[in-house]
Amino acid sequence: MRGRTSTRPSHRGARSALPAVLLVVVVVVTALVALVLTATGLMPLVGRPHLRSDAFAAVAPDLLVQARESLLVGVAATVVAVAVGFAVALLLLTTRSGSRALSVVVTVPIPVAHLVGAASFALLLTGSGLANRLFGSPPDQWPSLVGGPWPVAAVLAFAWKESAFVALVVTATLAENLTDYSEAAALLGASRFARVRHVVLPLSAPALIGAGTIVLLYTLGNYEVMWLLGRAYPETLPVAANRLFGSIDLTSRPGAAVTALATTGLALAAAAAAVPLVRRAGMAR
């Protein structure tokens, strides 16, 4: 009886989420089919449908470089966002005085659009931006943080936005059990560092990996932040796909579809790699 009653809530939750999941699956599958047909020449914008592989050969030399740039930005932004979000979550859970003000500050980035955040970082970090004026540095001596050789501004913009999401996920996960486990460890003589290492990290690992995976997938598919803050070459996959799609040369549409398929494949590979980590962290917990 216990096994049956314990599975009912999960079944109810799955059934309630099923319509939304089916809708998402239909939209994603339809988009992927359209991309495949466009990339292979079976759904051209102009001309007759004809199976071809010209688009794959045209964009293949740049796909590896663009995928590397996407992974560089995505992994760096995810690592920074997870680290900052975890630290902020610890402050929210362990600090009583000022926790309300800190929670307000943490939730500020969440409703802000990525484009607005990217524009703010551009105004802050460019050679003639606010940070340069505050430090009083000549524009020619200011490091190239926006559009420079390293995507510093883009990583900071992503991390600022997504660290708030990570902090909220970790806080919601640890809010119920952290105090009891932490007090038990303290009674056994564990130091603060030992409690964080042996209690807090194992409890928050599934949430950190799950939230980090979501941040990585969103960063890999984001366009506007890298378009505004990234360097001209190499482009990330979403920026290249949008550039090819908006080109006045209509024959570049299949290349845009191929680049979009590469973006999807990279995101699916990252998600598939994260699933075993989430399961392993859940079992260890």
C-alpha positions in Angstrom: 0.0 0.0 0.0 2.8 2.4 0.8 4.4 1.9 -2.5 1.2 2.5 -4.3 0.3 5.6 -2.4 3.8 7.0 -2.7 3.8 6.8 -6.5 0.4 8.5 -6.9 1.7 12.1 -6.4 4.5 11.5 -8.9 2.0 10.1 -11.5 -0.3 13.0 -10.9 2.6 15.4 -11.4 3.7 13.7 -14.6 0.1 13.7 -16.0 -0.3 17.4 -15.2 3.0 18.2 -17.0 2.2 16.0 -20.0 0.3 18.5 -22.1 3.1 21.1 -21.8 5.8 18.5 -22.6 3.9 17.3 -25.6 3.5 20.8 -26.9 7.2 21.5 -26.5 8.1 18.2 -28.2 5.8 19.0 -31.2 7.4 22.5 -31.6 10.9 21.2 -31.3 10.4 18.3 -33.7 8.6 20.5 -36.2 11.5 23.0 -36.1 14.1 20.3 -36.5 12.3 18.7 -39.4 12.1 22.1 -41.1 15.8 22.7 -40.5 16.7 19.3 -42.0 14.6 19.9 -45.1 16.0 23.4 -45.6 19.6 22.2 -45.1 19.2 19.3 -47.6 17.5 21.5 -50.2 14.1 19.8 -49.9 12.4 23.0 -48.7 14.2 25.8 -50.5 13.1 29.4 -50.3 13.5 29.8 -54.0 13.8 27.2 -56.8 12.7 23.6 -57.0 13.3 21.1 -54.2 16.4 19.0 -54.9 18.4 16.8 -52.5 21.9 18.3 -52.1 24.7 18.7 -49.6 26.2 22.0 -50.8 25.2 23.8 -47.6 27.1 21.3 -45.4 30.2 21.7 -47.5 30.0 25.5 -47.5 29.8 26.0 -43.7 31.8 22.9 -42.6 35.2 24.7 -42.4 33.8 27.2 -39.9 31.6 24.9 -37.8 34.4 23.6 -35.6 35.8 27.0 -34.8 32.3 28.4 -34.0 31.5 25.4 -31.8 34.8 25.9 -29.9 33.9 29.6 -29.4 30.4 28.6 -28.2 31.8 26.1 -25.8 34.4 28.6 -24.5 31.8 31.1 -23.6 29.2 28.6 -22.4 31.6 26.7 -20.1 33.2 29.8 -18.7 29.9 31.5 -18.0 28.5 28.4 -16.5 31.4 27.9 -14.1 31.3 31.5 -12.9 27.5 31.5 -12.6 27.5 28.2 -10.6 30.3 29.4 -8.3 28.7 32.8 -7.6 25.2 31.4 -7.3 26.4 28.8 -4.8 28.2 31.4 -2.7 25.1 33.7 -2.8 22.8 30.8 -1.8 25.1 30.0 1.2 24.8 33.7 2.2 21.1 33.6 1.9 20.8 30.5 4.0 23.3 31.3 6.7 23.0 35.1 7.1 20.0 36.3 9.1 20.8 40.0 9.3 20.3 41.6 5.9 19.1 38.4 4.3 16.0 40.1 3.1 17.9 42.9 1.4 20.3 40.3 -0.1 17.4 38.3 -1.5 16.0 41.5 -3.2 19.4 42.2 -4.8 19.7 38.6 -6.0 16.3 38.6 -7.6 17.0 41.8 -9.5 18.7 40.2 -12.5 16.0 37.6 -13.1 13.3 39.7 -14.8 15.9 41.8 -16.7 16.1 40.7 -20.4 19.4 39.4 -21.7 19.6 42.1 -24.3 19.2 44.8 -21.7 21.8 43.2 -19.5 24.2 42.9 -22.4 23.7 46.6 -23.4 24.4 47.6 -19.8 27.6 45.7 -19.7 28.6 47.2 -23.0 28.1 50.7 -21.6 30.0 49.7 -18.5 33.0 47.9 -20.0 33.8 49.6 -23.3 36.8 51.8 -23.8 34.7 54.9 -23.2 32.4 53.2 -20.7 31.5 54.0 -17.1 34.2 51.7 -15.6 36.9 53.3 -17.6 35.8 56.8 -16.5 35.7 55.7 -12.9 39.2 54.4 -13.0 40.4 57.4 -15.1 42.2 55.3 -17.6 42.9 56.5 -21.2 40.7 54.7 -23.7 43.7 53.3 -25.6 45.0 51.7 -22.4 41.8 50.1 -21.3 41.7 46.4 -21.9 39.4 45.1 -24.8 36.7 43.6 -22.7 34.0 44.1 -25.3 34.7 42.4 -28.6 38.3 41.7 -27.7 40.4 38.6 -28.1 38.7 37.0 -25.0 34.9 37.1 -24.4 35.2 38.7 -21.0 32.2 41.0 -21.2 29.9 38.3 -22.6 30.9 35.8 -19.8 30.3 38.4 -17.2 26.9 39.3 -18.6 25.9 35.7 -18.7 27.2 35.0 -15.2 25.5 38.1 -13.8 22.2 37.0 -15.2 22.4 33.3 -14.6 24.0 33.3 -11.1 20.7 34.6 -9.7 18.9 31.6 -11.2 21.5 29.2 -9.7 21.2 30.9 -6.3 17.4 30.5 -6.2 17.5 26.9 -7.3 20.1 26.0 -4.6 18.3 28.0 -2.0 15.0 26.2 -2.7 16.8 22.8 -2.5 18.6 23.4 0.8 16.0 25.5 2.6 14.4 22.6 4.4 17.3 20.3 5.4 20.4 22.4 5.6 19.9 23.6 9.1 19.3 20.2 10.6 22.3 18.5 8.8 24.6 21.4 9.5 23.8 21.5 13.2 24.3 17.8 13.4 27.7 18.1 11.8 28.6 21.0 14.1 27.7 18.9 17.1 30.1 16.3 15.9 32.9 18.9 15.8 32.9 19.7 12.1 34.3 23.1 11.2 32.6 25.5 8.8 34.7 24.4 5.9 34.1 20.7 6.7 30.4 21.4 6.8 30.4 23.1 3.5 32.5 20.3 1.9 30.8 17.2 3.4 27.3 18.5 4.0 26.4 21.5 1.9 28.1 20.4 -1.4 26.6 16.8 -1.4 23.1 18.1 -0.7 23.3 20.8 -3.3 25.2 18.8 -6.0 22.1 17.7 -7.9 20.7 21.2 -7.9 24.0 22.7 -8.9 24.5 20.3 -11.8 20.9 20.6 -13.0 21.0 24.4 -12.8 24.5 24.5 -14.4 23.2 22.3 -17.3 20.3 24.7 -17.9 22.7 27.7 -17.9 25.1 26.0 -20.3 22.3 25.0 -22.7 20.9 28.5 -22.7 24.3 30.1 -23.2 25.0 27.8 -26.1 21.8 28.9 -27.8 21.9 32.6 -27.0 22.3 35.1 -29.8 21.9 38.6 -28.6 24.5 38.7 -25.9 27.3 37.4 -28.1 26.1 39.5 -31.0 26.5 42.7 -28.9 29.5 41.8 -26.7 31.4 39.1 -28.6 34.2 39.4 -31.1 33.6 39.5 -34.9 35.6 36.4 -35.5 35.2 33.6 -34.6 31.5 33.8 -34.1 29.4 31.5 -32.0 27.1 29.1 -33.7 23.9 31.1 -33.0 25.4 34.4 -34.2 26.6 32.7 -37.4 23.2 31.1 -38.0 21.4 34.4 -37.6 23.9 36.2 -39.8 23.4 33.6 -42.6 19.6 33.6 -42.1 19.4 37.4 -42.5 21.8 37.6 -45.4 20.5 39.3 -48.6 21.9 36.2 -50.4 18.9 33.9 -50.3 21.1 30.9 -51.1 22.7 31.2 -47.7 19.5 30.0 -45.9 20.5 26.3 -46.1 23.9 27.2 -44.5 21.9 28.9 -41.7 19.9 25.7 -41.2 23.1 23.6 -41.1 24.6 25.9 -38.5 21.3 25.8 -36.4 21.4 22.0 -36.6 25.0 22.1 -35.3 23.9 24.3 -32.4 21.1 21.8 -31.6 23.5 18.9 -31.8 26.0 20.6 -29.5 23.3 21.4 -26.9 21.9 17.8 -27.0 25.4 16.4 -26.5 25.9 18.7 -23.5 22.6 17.7 -22.1 23.4 14.0 -22.6 26.7 14.4 -20.9 25.0 16.1 -17.9 22.3 13.4 -17.3 24.7 10.8 -15.8 26.2 13.5 -13.6 22.8 14.4 -12.2 22.0 10.8 -11.5 25.3 10.1 -9.8 25.0 13.2 -7.7 21.4 12.2 -6.7 22.5 8.7 -5.7 25.5 10.1 -3.7 23.1 12.4 -1.9 
